[in-house]
Every structure is written in structure tokens, then in C-alpha cells.
Amino acid sequence: MLDADVIIIGAGVAGLTCGCLLAQQGLKVLMIERNQKVGGCCTSFHKDGFTFDLSVQSLGECQREGRIWNLLKKLDLLDQIRFIPLEPAREYHFPDRKVIQSSELETHMENLFSLFPNERKGIEQVYTILRKVFEEFSQIPSSLNVYEPSSFSSQFPLLSQYRDKTYGELLHGWVSHPSLKALLSIRSSYALLPPEEISVVGMAGIEMTYFNYGVSCIEGRVEELPLKLGETLQKMNGQILIGEEVDEILLEGKKAIGVKLKDGREMRGKVILSNIDAHTTFFYLIGQDRIPSGFHSKLKGMRPSLSYFILYLGIDGKLDELSASNNEVFFDENLQKEYQTLYKKNIPVEAPFYLLAPSKVNPSHAPKGKSTLCLSCKAPYHFNQGWDQKVKDQLSQRLIAKASALIPDLEKRILLKVETTPKTIKQWTGNRWGAAYGWAQIPSQSGIYRLQRITPIQNLYLTGHWTSPGGGIAGVVASGELTAEAVLKRFPEGED
């Protein structure tokens, strides 16, 4: 007897999105989550009266007609989750200047025109190409055969032209001023890649999901989004098993037929859908000897993204020294220099860092008269094998010392300190090496080259940031929608 039409492994935002859309169409959905609550990285925690969002501080596509807004409208959740627009979106601090970035593309471009009047045409061309690449990629149906080059290039000409290009190559063709290149590349850091490595497709997703529908944060806690999706799934007769872990994906020949839990229970479904780490899905839940050799080689050669070291601080007093809640501090305009050290499994002393003050936007995150502050930097998983307290203390002190340039007497004001390392992120999400965004968004792993949502194992589908379009909340919502579309196509055909 079948336990469900669709069994979803992992209750991250992509899995929840997909599950809700499938349940809305009348399918029986069973979701299995090893943690004690849904959400994956999109979660929050509390300590000593302070509230912190684990890793998601701002979201794109939340304002009217954006992808997340449309999903909530479809699920009748618009009145249950409120978004706070962030304008300006962020401030960038360099040794010689501060740059304010608007969340509105036209305003952002006008600011760049005023700084670099001789580069106007190049700025316009760069954003025109990014917009068109993003639009074309957003129109690719879940069932498109990307291995028919002539058909693909005729339907998606710009995407075809740039699918193997890095963003650095695009910039080189249109702009010349080093400082402008740095400003146009600055958000490549949100993919944990320099402009010389991130794909044009990946950068288009990062930029346009923010500029198309503004930048927002969720009023209250960011975990309100996945929690509401989880409640909605259950109201549509979906089931979520919390605190249960899948030990094996059951196969019958080359076809997935169910899952086996750690406690030995077995559950059967017509479709098995993985929203967890792709390496774990294929090499451990299925087994290396049971996947096709070509696919095995592809997986072996794929590179996860870098991770983060994050320091959460409870602060005495208000943070009036900061004019924006989202800040990024740079010590050099050469954005590639940092990665040369990171790839050697080290963290540069003068590494750029994020300085976020969530309670400036969400006062409920801190007790009255107090504030929350998050300091973070990029980190390789293998920087330290154990990530012991000594290492965490050293990195924490380094970040606090740097942040004190913007917030005087910061160390004396600290009431609470919590650290998160790549090891923590791996433990919470299961992501290999604590990868923050699934596969790194290099050209060979972006767009049509990312793992397909329909896998070589019959009845097994993927969703989340290991498949297209990639990381970020808007990206995984898109992935969930596309996987739901692909799954729904097989049910009317009466397959079993």
C-alpha cells in the first residue's frame, strides 16, 4: 500500500514550496525532516531575550508580483506574512568612501552614472544583458531538452550566448574603470565567488531577484515563511514527520519506490523527491554502485560553494552609529584577492565582512534598549578540522575589532555572543562542507549545467539549491515551483 503520492526528503523552503503546490493539486504529500522544525537555513533561534535569524537577513522578490509574493498569493498567505522594504538595500564601506546601494535598479544605475559619467553606456549594457539573461532563464520550462543546441539557442539567444561565460568576462567587454568593476561585481560575494569565477547566469539571478521586486525582510522572524508553508501543507492534508531521518531511498530495479527511516520503518510513494544535499542523496541514500557511471562522474567533479563564519551578538544600547541595517566592509577593491587565500583553506586577516543590524528593522529581535548585531565572513569548511572554541574566539575577536571602526566601544557593549561555523551549518542542513548555496555558481554548474530536477533514477526528483536556478530564498522557491511542475506532468498519465 502506498503511504503517499509524493515523499519529500527535507523540509527546506524548496521542499515546502513544492509540497504545498502538489498538495494544492490534490496529491497526498509526506514530508520527512530530521530537524525539530522546518525551514533549513531559513530559520531563527532565541537566546537570553534576543532573536536571531540563522542565515537569511534579506530577501528579493517579496514585493507585489515578485516570485515569493506570487507564491504566498497562490497559497492565500499574503495576509499572514508581512514584508518590510529595505531602501537603501545596503551600504558598502571602502577605506576611502561609502557607497549606498538602492534596491531600485534605475536609482542604482543613476548613482553609478553620477560616479562614472564616461562609463554610462557600459553600465547600461551590463544591466540590460543581466536582465535579459534572467528573463530568458526564468522562461525555461521544466521539461525543456537543453541538449538540442539549435532549438535552445533559437528560443533563448542571450542565455545561449552567455551560458559558458563568467561575469568578469562580461564586465571586461563593457567597462574599464577598476572601481566601477568592483561596484558592479560587489554582490558576487553573495554567491561566495569573485567576478572572475561566477557565471553570468548566476550573477543575473543574484542581481535581478533583488532589483526586479526590491529588497525586503520579514517582519518578526524569517522562519515565519517556512513555518506558514508547513502549516499550509498540513491544512491541505499533507503530513510532516519532524525529527525523523531517511536512511535509504528504496529502489526496485532502477526505480525509486520509497524510503527507509533510521528506525527501520519503510514508506512507499509514487514519487520520491530530495530537498537535501545531492551528494548525500546519491552516494549514501541510494549508493554509488546504483547510479549510472556518467552521472557518478559528474557528481564527483562538482564543487560545493564556500561557507560562513557568523558571529551573533546581543548589544547594549541602540546602534545609531549605523545608518543602514545591512552593511558590507571592504579593505580592497580587488575582490579576487580574498579568494586566493580562501582556496588555500585559510581566512585572510583583511577579509571583507558583513555587518548586519537586524534589530534596526525588526525591533522585536532585542529587548528594549538593546540591539542585535551579526558579523560574518566567508569561510572554507577545512579551515579548521574541529572548529574548536579557540579558533572561534580568534575569528570572533578579529571581527569585533574590525567592526569597532564603525561602532566605537563595541566590545564593552556585548551582552551575548553565539558563533556559527561551516561545521554548524553542515550539522543543521546536511550540506556537504557546510555549503551555503549548494553548488558553486561557476559556469559549468550554473543554469542548464546545474543538476536536472529529473534524475537518472526513475521516480526520483530533486529540488532546492543543488538544482536550478540555485541558492537564495527566491532561487529555491523557483526550484520548488519548477519541480512541482515536472512532478505534476506524470500523474495525469496514470503512471504507477
C-alpha positions as CSV (number, residue, x, y, z in Angstrom):
1,M,0.0,0.0,0.0
2,L,1.3,3.5,-0.9
3,D,1.9,5.9,2.0
4,A,1.9,8.9,-0.3
5,D,1.8,10.0,-3.8
6,V,5.0,12.1,-3.2
7,I,7.5,11.6,-0.4
8,I,9.7,14.7,0.1
9,I,13.1,14.3,2.0
10,G,13.9,17.6,3.7
11,A,11.6,20.4,4.7
12,G,13.6,23.4,3.4
13,V,11.9,26.2,1.6
14,A,12.1,24.5,-1.8
15,G,10.6,21.2,-0.4
16,L,7.9,23.1,1.3
17,T,7.1,25.2,-1.8
18,C,6.9,22.1,-3.9
19,G,4.9,20.1,-1.3
20,C,2.3,22.9,-1.0
21,L,1.8,23.2,-4.7
22,L,1.5,19.4,-5.1
23,A,-0.9,19.1,-2.2
24,Q,-3.0,22.0,-3.6
25,Q,-3.5,19.9,-6.7
26,G,-4.9,17.0,-4.6
27,L,-1.8,14.9,-4.3
28,K,-1.0,13.1,-1.0
29,V,2.3,14.5,0.2
30,L,4.5,13.2,3.0
31,M,7.5,15.3,4.1
32,I,10.3,13.9,6.3
33,E,12.6,16.4,8.2
34,R,15.4,15.3,10.5
35,N,15.4,18.6,12.5
36,Q,12.9,19.6,15.1
37,K,11.3,22.3,12.8
38,V,11.0,23.0,9.1
39,G,12.9,25.7,7.2
40,G,16.5,24.5,6.7
41,C,18.8,27.6,6.6
42,C,15.7,29.8,6.7
43,T,15.2,29.5,10.5
44,S,15.6,31.5,13.7
45,F,16.8,31.0,17.2
46,H,16.4,32.7,20.6
47,K,18.8,33.2,23.5
48,D,18.6,35.4,26.6
49,G,15.8,37.6,25.2
50,F,17.5,38.1,21.8
51,T,16.2,36.7,18.5
52,F,18.5,35.9,15.6
53,D,17.7,34.7,12.0
54,L,20.2,31.9,11.3
55,S,21.4,33.0,7.8
56,V,18.7,34.8,5.9
57,Q,18.7,38.5,6.6
58,S,17.0,39.9,3.5
59,L,15.0,38.5,0.6
60,G,14.3,39.5,-3.0
61,E,11.0,39.0,-5.0
62,C,8.8,39.6,-2.0
63,Q,7.0,42.8,-3.2
64,R,4.0,42.8,-5.4
65,E,4.3,40.4,-8.4
66,G,7.6,39.0,-7.2
67,R,8.1,35.2,-7.1
68,I,7.7,34.9,-3.3
69,W,4.8,37.3,-3.3
70,N,3.0,35.3,-6.0
71,L,3.6,32.0,-4.1
72,L,2.0,33.5,-1.0
73,K,-0.9,34.8,-3.0
74,K,-1.4,31.4,-4.6
75,L,-1.4,29.8,-1.1
76,D,-3.6,32.5,0.4
77,L,-0.9,33.6,2.8
78,L,-0.4,37.2,1.9
79,D,-2.2,38.5,5.0
80,Q,-0.2,36.2,7.3
81,I,3.4,37.3,6.4
82,R,4.4,41.0,6.3
83,F,7.5,42.3,4.4
84,I,9.5,45.4,5.4
85,P,11.0,47.0,2.3
86,L,14.7,47.9,2.7
87,E,15.7,51.2,1.0
88,P,18.5,51.6,0.6
89,A,19.2,48.0,0.4
90,R,22.7,48.2,1.8
91,E,25.8,50.2,2.4
92,Y,29.3,49.3,1.2
93,H,32.3,50.7,3.2
94,F,35.7,51.1,1.5
95,P,38.8,52.7,3.0
96,D,38.2,55.9,1.1
97,R,34.4,56.1,0.7
98,K,31.0,54.8,1.5
99,V,28.7,53.6,-1.3
100,I,24.9,53.4,-0.8
101,Q,23.1,50.9,-3.0
102,S,19.4,51.4,-3.7
103,S,17.1,48.4,-4.1
104,E,15.6,50.1,-7.2
105,L,17.7,49.4,-10.4
106,E,17.0,52.8,-12.0
107,T,18.1,54.6,-8.9
108,H,21.2,52.4,-8.5
109,M,22.2,53.0,-12.1
110,E,21.7,56.7,-11.8
111,N,24.1,56.7,-8.8
112,L,26.7,54.8,-10.9
113,F,26.2,57.3,-13.8
114,S,27.0,60.2,-11.5
115,L,30.2,58.5,-10.2
116,F,31.4,57.3,-13.6
117,P,29.8,59.5,-16.3
118,N,32.1,58.3,-19.0
119,E,31.0,54.7,-18.5
120,R,27.3,55.2,-18.9
121,K,26.9,53.0,-22.0
122,G,28.8,50.1,-20.4
123,I,26.7,50.3,-17.2
124,E,23.5,50.2,-19.2
125,Q,24.7,47.3,-21.3
126,V,25.8,45.2,-18.4
127,Y,22.4,45.5,-16.7
128,T,20.5,45.1,-20.0
129,I,22.3,41.8,-20.5
130,L,21.8,40.6,-16.9
131,R,18.1,41.4,-17.1
132,K,17.6,39.6,-20.4
133,V,19.6,36.6,-19.3
134,F,17.5,36.4,-16.2
135,E,14.2,36.8,-18.1
136,E,15.2,34.0,-20.6
137,F,16.3,31.7,-17.9
138,S,13.0,32.3,-16.0
139,Q,11.1,31.2,-19.0
140,I,12.7,27.8,-19.4
141,P,10.1,25.1,-18.8
142,S,10.9,22.2,-16.5
143,S,10.7,19.8,-19.5
144,L,12.9,21.6,-22.0
145,N,15.5,19.4,-23.7
146,V,18.6,21.5,-23.2
147,Y,20.7,19.1,-25.3
148,E,19.2,20.2,-28.6
149,P,21.5,23.2,-29.3
150,S,19.7,24.7,-32.3
151,S,16.3,24.7,-30.6
152,F,17.8,26.1,-27.3
153,S,19.7,28.9,-29.0
154,S,16.8,30.0,-31.1
155,Q,14.4,30.1,-28.0
156,F,17.0,31.6,-25.6
157,P,19.6,33.5,-27.7
158,L,21.2,35.6,-24.9
159,L,21.2,32.8,-22.4
160,S,22.8,30.6,-25.1
161,Q,25.4,33.3,-25.8
162,Y,26.5,33.7,-22.1
163,R,25.9,30.3,-20.6
164,D,29.6,29.5,-20.5
165,K,30.8,33.0,-19.6
166,T,31.9,34.4,-16.3
167,Y,30.6,37.7,-15.1
168,G,34.2,39.0,-15.2
169,E,34.3,38.3,-18.9
170,L,31.1,40.3,-19.4
171,L,32.4,43.2,-17.5
172,H,35.7,43.2,-19.4
173,G,33.8,43.7,-22.6
174,W,31.8,46.8,-21.4
175,V,33.6,48.7,-18.6
176,S,37.1,49.7,-17.9
177,H,37.4,51.6,-14.6
178,P,38.6,49.3,-11.8
179,S,36.5,50.9,-9.2
180,L,33.4,50.6,-11.3
181,K,34.1,46.9,-12.0
182,A,34.4,46.4,-8.2
183,L,31.0,48.1,-7.6
184,L,29.3,46.2,-10.4
185,S,30.8,43.0,-9.0
186,I,30.2,43.6,-5.4
187,R,27.2,41.3,-5.0
188,S,29.0,38.3,-6.4
189,S,30.1,37.9,-2.8
190,Y,26.5,36.7,-2.1
191,A,27.4,33.6,-4.2
192,L,30.7,33.4,-2.3
193,L,32.6,33.8,-5.6
194,P,34.7,36.5,-7.3
195,P,33.5,38.1,-10.6
196,E,36.2,36.1,-12.4
197,E,34.5,32.8,-11.4
198,I,30.8,33.4,-11.0
199,S,28.7,32.7,-14.2
200,V,26.8,35.4,-16.0
201,V,23.7,33.3,-15.3
202,G,24.4,33.1,-11.6
203,M,25.1,36.8,-11.3
204,A,21.9,37.6,-13.3
205,G,19.9,35.7,-10.7
206,I,21.5,37.4,-7.8
207,E,21.1,40.9,-9.2
208,M,17.6,40.7,-10.8
209,T,15.9,38.9,-7.9
210,Y,16.7,42.0,-5.8
211,F,16.3,44.8,-8.4
212,N,13.1,43.5,-10.0
213,Y,11.0,43.5,-6.9
214,G,13.0,45.3,-4.3
215,V,14.8,44.0,-1.1
216,S,12.8,43.1,2.0
217,C,13.0,41.4,5.3
218,I,10.2,39.6,7.0
219,E,8.5,41.4,9.9
220,G,9.3,39.4,13.0
221,R,11.4,36.2,12.4
222,V,12.4,34.9,9.0
223,E,11.3,31.4,10.0
224,E,7.7,32.7,9.7
225,L,7.9,31.9,6.0
226,P,8.7,28.2,6.2
227,L,6.5,27.7,9.3
228,K,3.5,29.2,7.5
229,L,4.3,27.0,4.4
230,G,4.4,24.0,6.8
231,E,1.1,24.8,8.3
232,T,-0.5,25.3,4.9
233,L,0.8,21.9,3.7
234,Q,-0.8,20.2,6.7
235,K,-4.1,22.0,6.2
236,M,-4.1,20.6,2.7
237,N,-3.8,17.1,4.2
238,G,-0.1,16.9,3.8
239,Q,1.9,15.2,6.5
240,I,5.2,16.3,8.0
241,L,7.3,13.9,10.1
242,I,9.6,16.1,12.3
243,G,12.7,14.7,13.9
244,E,12.8,11.7,11.6
245,E,15.7,10.9,9.2
246,V,15.8,9.0,6.0
247,D,18.4,6.2,5.9
248,E,17.8,4.9,2.4
249,I,15.9,5.5,-0.7
250,L,14.3,2.2,-1.7
251,L,14.8,1.0,-5.2
252,E,13.1,-1.7,-7.3
253,G,15.4,-2.2,-10.2
254,K,16.3,1.3,-11.3
255,K,13.1,2.8,-10.0
256,A,12.6,4.7,-6.6
257,I,9.7,3.3,-4.7
258,G,10.0,4.6,-1.2
259,V,12.2,5.4,1.7
260,K,13.5,3.7,4.8
261,L,13.9,5.7,8.0
262,K,16.7,5.4,10.6
263,D,14.3,3.5,12.9
264,G,13.7,0.9,10.2
265,R,10.2,2.0,9.1
266,E,9.6,1.9,5.4
267,M,7.3,4.2,3.4
268,R,6.2,3.9,-0.2
269,G,5.4,6.6,-2.7
270,K,4.9,7.1,-6.4
271,V,7.5,9.9,-6.4
272,I,10.5,10.4,-4.1
273,L,11.7,14.0,-4.0
274,S,15.0,15.0,-2.4
275,N,15.4,18.5,-1.0
276,I,18.7,17.7,0.7
277,D,22.4,17.6,-0.1
278,A,22.8,16.0,-3.6
279,H,26.0,14.2,-2.5
280,T,24.2,12.5,0.4
281,T,21.1,11.7,-1.8
282,F,23.0,9.8,-4.4
283,F,26.1,8.4,-2.7
284,Y,24.5,7.5,0.7
285,L,20.8,7.2,0.4
286,I,21.0,5.4,-3.0
287,G,24.6,4.1,-3.1
288,Q,27.4,4.8,-5.5
289,D,27.1,1.4,-7.2
290,R,23.4,2.0,-8.1
291,I,23.8,5.3,-10.1
292,P,24.9,5.5,-13.7
293,S,28.6,5.9,-14.2
294,G,28.4,9.1,-16.2
295,F,26.2,10.7,-13.5
296,H,28.5,9.4,-10.8
297,S,31.5,11.1,-12.5
298,K,29.6,14.3,-12.9
299,L,28.7,14.4,-9.2
300,K,32.3,13.6,-8.2
301,G,33.5,16.6,-10.2
302,M,31.1,19.1,-8.9
303,R,32.2,21.8,-6.4
304,P,30.1,23.0,-3.4
305,S,30.0,26.7,-2.5
306,L,32.1,28.1,0.3
307,S,30.5,28.6,3.7
308,Y,30.4,31.3,6.5
309,F,31.6,32.0,10.0
310,I,28.9,34.0,11.7
311,L,29.0,35.8,15.0
312,Y,25.7,36.8,16.6
313,L,25.8,39.5,19.2
314,G,23.4,40.9,21.7
315,I,24.3,44.5,22.2
316,D,23.6,47.0,25.0
317,G,22.0,50.2,23.6
318,K,20.9,51.2,20.1
319,L,23.1,51.1,17.0
320,D,22.7,54.7,16.0
321,E,26.2,54.6,14.6
322,L,24.9,52.7,11.6
323,S,22.7,54.4,9.1
324,A,21.6,51.1,7.4
325,S,20.8,47.7,8.7
326,N,22.8,45.8,6.0
327,N,26.5,46.7,5.6
328,E,29.5,45.2,3.9
329,V,33.0,46.3,4.7
330,F,35.9,46.0,2.2
331,F,39.6,46.7,2.7
332,D,40.5,46.4,-1.0
333,E,38.8,46.9,-4.4
334,N,40.4,43.7,-5.7
335,L,37.6,41.3,-4.9
336,Q,39.5,38.3,-6.2
337,K,42.4,38.6,-3.7
338,E,40.3,37.3,-0.8
339,Y,39.5,34.0,-2.6
340,Q,43.2,33.2,-3.3
341,T,43.5,32.8,0.5
342,L,40.2,31.1,1.0
343,Y,41.1,28.4,-1.6
344,K,44.2,27.6,0.4
345,K,41.9,26.8,3.3
346,N,42.6,30.0,5.2
347,I,40.8,33.2,6.0
348,P,42.6,36.5,5.2
349,V,43.2,38.8,8.1
350,E,41.9,41.7,6.0
351,A,38.9,39.7,4.7
352,P,35.7,41.7,3.8
353,F,32.9,41.1,6.3
354,Y,29.2,41.6,6.6
355,L,27.9,43.8,9.4
356,L,24.1,43.4,9.9
357,A,22.0,45.1,12.5
358,P,18.6,43.3,12.2
359,S,17.0,45.0,15.2
360,K,17.2,48.3,13.4
361,V,14.5,46.9,11.1
362,N,12.9,44.4,13.5
363,P,13.0,45.9,17.0
364,S,11.3,42.8,18.3
365,H,14.6,40.9,17.9
366,A,16.0,42.6,21.0
367,P,14.8,43.7,24.5
368,K,14.0,47.3,24.9
369,G,17.1,49.4,24.8
370,K,19.2,46.6,23.3
371,S,20.2,45.6,19.8
372,T,21.2,42.6,17.7
373,L,24.3,42.5,15.5
374,C,25.6,39.8,13.1
375,L,29.2,39.8,11.9
376,S,30.2,37.3,9.3
377,C,32.9,36.4,6.8
378,K,33.4,33.8,4.2
379,A,35.0,30.6,5.4
380,P,36.3,27.3,4.0
381,Y,35.0,24.2,5.7
382,H,38.5,22.8,6.1
383,F,40.0,25.9,7.7
384,N,40.0,24.0,10.9
385,Q,39.1,20.3,11.4
386,G,37.4,20.7,14.7
387,W,36.4,24.3,14.7
388,D,37.2,24.3,18.4
389,Q,36.5,27.2,20.8
390,K,40.0,28.7,20.4
391,V,39.5,29.1,16.7
392,K,36.1,30.6,17.1
393,D,37.3,33.0,19.7
394,Q,40.1,34.2,17.4
395,L,37.8,34.8,14.5
396,S,35.2,36.5,16.8
397,Q,37.8,38.9,18.1
398,R,39.0,39.7,14.7
399,L,35.5,40.6,13.5
400,I,34.8,42.6,16.7
401,A,38.0,44.6,16.2
402,K,37.1,45.4,12.6
403,A,33.5,46.3,13.4
404,S,34.7,48.6,16.2
405,A,35.8,51.0,13.5
406,L,32.1,51.6,12.7
407,I,30.8,51.0,16.2
408,P,33.0,52.5,18.9
409,D,33.3,50.6,22.2
410,L,31.6,47.6,20.7
411,E,33.4,45.0,22.8
412,K,32.3,46.7,26.0
413,R,28.7,46.7,24.9
414,I,28.4,42.9,24.1
415,L,25.9,41.1,26.3
416,L,25.6,37.9,24.3
417,K,27.8,36.0,21.9
418,V,26.9,33.0,19.7
419,E,29.1,31.6,16.9
420,T,28.1,29.6,13.9
421,T,30.8,27.8,11.8
422,P,30.7,25.9,8.5
423,K,30.6,22.8,10.7
424,T,27.5,24.1,12.4
425,I,25.9,24.7,9.0
426,K,26.7,21.2,7.9
427,Q,25.2,19.7,11.1
428,W,22.0,21.8,10.7
429,T,21.5,21.4,6.9
430,G,23.4,18.3,6.0
431,N,25.1,20.3,3.2
432,R,28.5,18.9,2.3
433,W,31.3,21.1,3.7
434,G,28.7,23.4,5.1
435,A,28.0,24.8,1.6
436,A,25.8,27.9,1.9
437,Y,24.4,27.8,-1.6
438,G,24.6,24.3,-2.9
439,W,26.9,24.0,-5.9
440,A,29.2,27.0,-6.5
441,Q,27.7,29.1,-9.3
442,I,30.6,28.8,-11.7
443,P,29.6,28.4,-15.4
444,S,29.9,24.6,-15.5
445,Q,27.5,24.4,-12.6
446,S,25.0,27.2,-13.4
447,G,21.9,27.4,-15.4
448,I,21.3,24.4,-17.7
449,Y,24.5,22.8,-16.4
450,R,23.2,22.5,-12.8
451,L,21.8,19.1,-11.8
452,Q,18.5,18.4,-13.6
453,R,15.4,18.1,-11.4
454,I,14.5,14.9,-13.2
455,T,17.3,12.4,-12.2
456,P,18.6,9.2,-13.8
457,I,16.8,7.2,-11.2
458,Q,13.2,6.8,-12.3
459,N,10.6,8.4,-10.0
460,L,13.4,10.4,-8.1
461,Y,13.3,14.2,-8.4
462,L,15.4,17.0,-7.0
463,T,14.6,20.4,-5.7
464,G,16.5,23.1,-3.8
465,H,19.8,24.8,-4.4
466,W,21.5,21.7,-5.7
467,T,19.4,22.1,-8.9
468,S,18.5,25.1,-10.9
469,P,18.3,28.1,-10.6
470,G,20.4,27.9,-7.4
471,G,20.7,29.4,-4.0
472,G,18.9,32.2,-2.1
473,I,15.3,32.1,-1.0
474,A,13.8,33.3,-4.3
475,G,16.0,30.8,-6.1
476,V,14.9,27.8,-4.1
477,V,11.2,28.9,-4.3
478,A,11.7,28.9,-8.1
479,S,13.2,25.5,-7.9
480,G,10.3,24.2,-5.8
481,E,7.8,25.6,-8.3
482,L,9.6,24.0,-11.3
483,T,10.0,20.6,-9.6
484,A,6.2,20.7,-8.8
485,E,5.5,21.4,-12.4
486,A,7.7,18.5,-13.5
487,V,6.1,16.1,-11.0
488,L,2.5,17.1,-11.9
489,K,3.1,16.2,-15.5
490,R,3.5,12.5,-14.7
491,F,0.3,12.0,-12.6
492,P,-2.4,12.6,-15.3
493,E,-0.7,10.0,-17.4
494,G,-1.8,7.3,-14.9
495,E,1.7,6.0,-14.2
496,D,2.4,3.8,-11.2
